[in-house]
């Protein structure tokens, strides 16, 4: 009778252990099921990656074929280009030789068709000219066209120094003339010679004076053209600009003094003038007067200054 409680305890212990084993077994089964699902997912991912890898390899093979094809085409085009370059170089040399011979015979050739750096002419000198068709040409210095097709309108070497500077653009003018009065003299001439420039301080004269600009007008013009210049410095620039203009025009321009009365006071002012009989390359007094008479700005200025036409 004393052994029954012990047997009951042992049985209960075994039952509890069995329950724990069953619970552990169920957990293990669930874990195994989870791992199997993960394995299945990984296998599916591997299959997907394999498919992507196959697709990449297919594209790579296709691109390799395209690269090889394009490399072959590039080699073919390079061969064609090299052959063309050789033919072009030979043709260019032939053309330059023919152009040289024609220039030596007196031909005038359009500048667009001539490589002036490669033409081999005596003294390596080419003269740039403009003809009556308003097109630029190259010729050997002072060689007339033997066919007389177009008269030379004006060669660069025939221009006055002030005309040459006036025809340059701003950058070239600054590189050529580092002094401000020189550049101002060129701009002043440009304003007189080219109606499209605007801000023209020149006034039409009469009798012996074709055009003139008063020192006071020149001072204001300089201050408009050069920002930041004081009135005192502008006055100094007026004298320097006039002196340079006289020199660069080879004294085609001149200076005269005129006595005037303003507000009951009499004063004398210098004027830079272009005499009516001055010979300006490419210009005539009559043609210039026609241009100026058609300028509305000049007409307005003259109408507001009744003393402008007179000079002495």
C-alpha positions as semicolon CSV with decimal commas, in nm:
position;residue;x (nm);y (nm);z (nm)
1;X;0,000;0,000;0,000
2;X;0,290;0,234;0,066
3;X;0,419;0,206;-0,297
4;X;0,106;0,343;-0,473
5;X;0,166;0,716;-0,416
6;X;0,517;0,674;-0,557
7;X;0,387;0,497;-0,862
8;X;0,131;0,769;-0,916
9;X;0,398;1,038;-0,892
10;X;0,618;0,859;-1,143
11;X;0,329;0,820;-1,384
12;X;0,235;1,185;-1,358
13;X;0,597;1,283;-1,419
14;X;0,612;1,071;-1,730
15;X;0,287;1,217;-1,853
16;X;0,422;1,572;-1,801
17;X;0,746;1,490;-1,976
18;X;0,550;1,338;-2,262
19;X;0,345;1,654;-2,293
20;X;0,661;1,862;-2,298
21;X;0,812;1,636;-2,564
22;X;0,497;1,667;-2,773
23;X;0,500;2,047;-2,737
24;X;0,870;2,059;-2,826
25;X;0,807;1,830;-3,119
26;X;0,530;2,058;-3,243
27;X;0,759;2,360;-3,214
28;X;1,028;2,175;-3,400
29;X;0,781;2,077;-3,668
30;X;0,672;2,440;-3,703
31;X;1,036;2,547;-3,720
32;X;1,105;2,287;-3,983
33;X;0,801;2,402;-4,177
34;X;0,928;2,764;-4,157
35;X;1,272;2,657;-4,275
36;X;1,121;2,459;-4,560
37;X;0,922;2,768;-4,665
38;X;1,239;2,976;-4,648
39;X;1,420;2,718;-4,855
40;X;1,139;2,725;-5,109
41;X;1,157;3,107;-5,118
42;X;1,533;3,098;-5,159
43;X;1,504;2,843;-5,436
44;X;1,248;3,065;-5,607
45;X;1,482;3,364;-5,568
46;X;1,769;3,160;-5,709
47;X;1,552;3,063;-6,003
48;X;1,461;3,429;-6,057
49;X;1,827;3,530;-6,036
50;X;1,917;3,256;-6,277
51;X;1,656;3,386;-6,519
52;X;1,789;3,743;-6,478
53;X;2,145;3,622;-6,525
54;X;2,045;3,441;-6,840
55;X;1,874;3,758;-6,964
56;X;2,184;3,968;-6,879
57;X;2,408;3,721;-7,055
58;X;2,180;3,734;-7,357
59;X;2,190;4,117;-7,362
60;X;2,565;4,111;-7,308
61;X;2,609;3,877;-7,601
62;X;2,387;4,104;-7,811
63;X;2,578;4,416;-7,705
64;X;2,908;4,246;-7,771
65;X;2,787;4,166;-8,121
66;X;2,676;4,529;-8,165
67;X;3,010;4,658;-8,033
68;X;3,200;4,436;-8,269
69;X;2,980;4,549;-8,556
70;X;3,025;4,915;-8,467
71;X;3,399;4,870;-8,425
72;X;3,409;4,722;-8,771
73;X;3,207;5,018;-8,903
74;X;3,435;5,261;-8,717
75;X;3,741;5,101;-8,873
76;X;3,577;5,128;-9,214
77;X;3,487;5,496;-9,162
78;X;3,837;5,574;-9,033
79;X;3,983;5,419;-9,344
80;X;3,746;5,625;-9,562
81;X;3,826;5,940;-9,360
82;X;4,199;5,887;-9,393
83;X;4,167;5,832;-9,766
84;X;3,947;6,144;-9,794
85;X;4,194;6,345;-9,587
86;X;4,478;6,246;-9,815
87;X;4,276;6,332;-10,124
88;X;4,161;6,659;-9,969
89;X;4,514;6,749;-9,867
90;X;4,637;6,680;-10,217
91;X;4,352;6,881;-10,370
92;X;4,412;7,168;-10,125
93;X;4,779;7,176;-10,220
94;X;4,685;7,182;-10,589
95;X;4,431;7,461;-10,532
96;X;4,683;7,666;-10,333
97;X;4,939;7,624;-10,610
98;X;4,685;7,734;-10,870
99;X;4,576;8,028;-10,654
100;X;4,938;8,133;-10,611
101;X;4,993;8,128;-10,987
102;X;4,672;8,323;-11,048
103;X;4,763;8,582;-10,786
104;X;5,106;8,624;-10,945
105;X;4,927;8,685;-11,275
106;X;4,727;8,965;-11,109
107;X;4,408;8,780;-11,013
108;X;4,184;8,906;-10,734
109;X;4,048;8,614;-10,528
110;X;3,759;8,615;-10,281
111;X;3,890;8,602;-9,923
112;X;3,647;8,322;-9,833
113;X;3,818;8,097;-10,086
114;X;4,178;8,169;-9,985
115;X;4,376;8,036;-9,689
116;X;4,607;8,334;-9,652
117;X;4,834;8,143;-9,410
118;X;4,911;7,870;-9,664
119;X;4,946;8,070;-9,987
120;X;5,312;8,095;-10,090
121;X;5,348;8,433;-10,262
122;X;5,644;8,668;-10,297
123;X;5,737;8,825;-9,962
124;X;5,439;8,638;-9,813
125;X;5,233;8,951;-9,862
126;X;4,867;8,960;-9,958
127;X;4,664;9,280;-9,975
128;X;4,301;9,275;-9,866
129;X;4,081;9,497;-10,081
130;X;3,713;9,576;-10,123
131;X;3,569;9,603;-10,473
132;X;3,261;9,771;-10,608
133;X;3,057;9,456;-10,547
134;X;3,118;9,518;-10,173
135;X;3,298;9,184;-10,141
136;X;3,647;9,142;-9,986
137;X;3,928;9,010;-10,206
138;X;4,297;8,921;-10,181
139;X;4,555;9,033;-10,434
140;X;4,927;9,086;-10,450
141;X;5,000;9,443;-10,341
142;X;4,898;9,693;-10,609
143;X;4,816;9,426;-10,869
144;X;4,526;9,533;-11,086
145;X;4,276;9,275;-11,207
146;X;4,379;9,191;-11,567
147;X;4,018;9,110;-11,656
148;X;3,887;9,445;-11,524
149;X;3,579;9,275;-11,381
150;X;3,534;9,502;-11,079
151;X;3,713;9,819;-10,984
152;X;3,880;9,828;-10,644
153;X;3,671;10,040;-10,414
154;X;3,933;10,094;-10,148
155;X;4,231;9,896;-10,020
156;X;4,315;9,883;-9,651
157;X;4,659;10,029;-9,716
158;X;4,503;10,330;-9,888
159;X;4,314;10,435;-9,574
160;X;4,430;10,699;-9,332
161;X;4,551;10,558;-8,996
162;X;4,243;10,700;-8,826
163;X;4,020;10,526;-9,083
164;X;4,199;10,197;-9,029
165;X;4,147;10,219;-8,652
166;X;3,785;10,327;-8,695
167;X;3,708;10,015;-8,902
168;X;3,840;9,778;-8,633
169;X;3,614;9,619;-8,375
170;X;3,654;9,715;-8,010
171;X;3,882;9,424;-7,916
172;X;4,115;9,468;-8,212
173;X;4,124;9,844;-8,158
174;X;4,219;9,798;-7,792
175;X;4,492;9,551;-7,888
176;X;4,626;9,790;-8,152
177;X;4,604;10,115;-7,955
178;X;4,664;10,103;-7,581
179;X;4,624;10,479;-7,530
180;X;4,272;10,602;-7,451
181;X;4,300;10,925;-7,659
182;X;4,392;10,715;-7,964
183;X;4,088;10,492;-7,920
184;X;3,868;10,797;-7,863
185;X;3,996;10,958;-8,184
186;X;3,911;10,637;-8,373
187;X;3,562;10,626;-8,218
188;X;3,511;10,992;-8,302
189;X;3,595;10,928;-8,666
190;X;3,376;10,618;-8,669
191;X;3,082;10,823;-8,538
192;X;3,138;11,073;-8,821
193;X;3,188;10,817;-9,099
194;X;2,930;10,554;-9,006
195;X;2,570;10,683;-8,964
196;X;2,467;10,353;-8,799
197;X;2,691;10,408;-8,496
198;X;2,477;10,681;-8,340
199;X;2,579;10,939;-8,078
200;X;2,747;11,154;-8,343
201;X;2,887;11,482;-8,203
202;X;2,980;11,619;-8,548
203;X;2,787;11,909;-8,702
204;X;2,757;12,000;-9,067
205;X;2,946;12,320;-9,149
206;X;2,929;12,549;-9,447
207;X;3,156;12,730;-9,692
208;X;3,509;12,605;-9,627
209;X;3,413;12,362;-9,347
210;X;3,254;12,030;-9,428
211;X;3,198;11,919;-9,067
212;X;3,315;12,013;-8,720
213;X;3,287;11,919;-8,356
214;X;3,313;12,177;-8,080
215;X;3,539;12,109;-7,782
216;X;3,246;12,138;-7,540
217;X;3,042;11,884;-7,740
218;X;3,346;11,658;-7,756
219;X;3,383;11,672;-7,378
220;X;3,022;11,561;-7,322
221;X;3,059;11,293;-7,591
222;X;3,368;11,152;-7,418
223;X;3,186;11,131;-7,086
224;X;2,901;10,947;-7,255
225;X;3,132;10,700;-7,427
226;X;3,364;10,636;-7,130
227;X;3,183;10,568;-6,804
228;X;3,329;10,699;-6,480
229;X;3,532;10,983;-6,634
230;X;3,520;11,308;-6,439
231;X;3,459;11,641;-6,608
232;X;3,813;11,756;-6,526
233;X;3,968;11,449;-6,683
234;X;3,732;11,475;-6,979
235;X;3,862;11,827;-7,046
236;X;4,218;11,693;-7,059
237;X;4,109;11,411;-7,288
238;X;3,954;11,662;-7,529
239;X;4,293;11,821;-7,601
240;X;4,471;11,487;-7,624
241;X;4,204;11,339;-7,848
242;X;4,217;11,637;-8,083
243;X;4,597;11,614;-8,105
244;X;4,581;11,242;-8,184
245;X;4,302;11,296;-8,441
246;X;4,518;11,552;-8,622
247;X;4,811;11,313;-8,628
248;X;4,615;11,002;-8,734
249;X;4,430;11,193;-9,006
250;X;4,762;11,312;-9,145
251;X;4,636;11,665;-9,085
252;X;4,328;11,623;-9,301
253;X;4,154;11,750;-8,991
254;X;4,237;12,093;-8,850
255;X;4,170;12,307;-8,545
256;X;4,010;12,649;-8,552
257;X;3,899;12,883;-8,281
258;X;3,561;13,053;-8,288
259;X;3,448;13,340;-8,075
260;X;3,088;13,317;-7,957
261;X;2,859;13,501;-7,719
262;X;2,641;13,323;-7,467
263;X;2,436;13,473;-7,184
264;X;2,590;13,813;-7,258
265;X;2,944;13,677;-7,224
266;X;3,195;13,633;-7,501
267;X;3,417;13,322;-7,510
268;X;3,646;13,147;-7,754
269;X;3,612;12,775;-7,818
270;X;3,824;12,535;-8,019
271;X;3,669;12,330;-8,295
272;X;3,804;12,022;-8,465
273;X;3,708;12,068;-8,830
274;X;3,715;11,873;-9,153
275;X;3,785;12,125;-9,429
276;X;3,566;12,106;-9,737
277;X;3,868;12,052;-9,961
278;X;4,024;11,774;-9,748
279;X;4,091;11,457;-9,948
280;X;3,959;11,160;-9,751
281;X;4,013;10,815;-9,910
282;X;3,680;10,668;-10,012
283;X;3,485;10,986;-9,936
284;X;3,371;11,290;-10,126
285;X;3,228;11,604;-9,975
286;X;2,906;11,571;-10,173
287;X;2,842;11,207;-10,078
288;X;2,911;11,279;-9,713
289;X;2,682;11,579;-9,713
290;X;2,401;11,369;-9,859
291;X;2,443;11,109;-9,583
292;X;2,442;11,372;-9,313
293;X;2,148;11,565;-9,457
294;X;1,938;11,248;-9,444
295;X;2,014;11,191;-9,078
296;X;1,721;11,290;-8,862
297;X;1,940;11,326;-8,557
298;X;2,158;11,583;-8,731
299;X;1,857;11,768;-8,859
300;X;1,726;11,793;-8,505
301;X;2,056;11,917;-8,373
302;X;2,094;12,178;-8,647
303;X;1,743;12,307;-8,598
304;X;1,809;12,357;-8,226
305;X;2,143;12,540;-8,284
306;X;2,102;12,831;-8,526
307;X;2,477;12,910;-8,504
308;X;2,588;12,558;-8,603
309;X;2,618;12,601;-8,980
310;X;2,849;12,902;-8,955
311;X;3,228;12,880;-8,916
312;X;3,527;13,093;-8,973
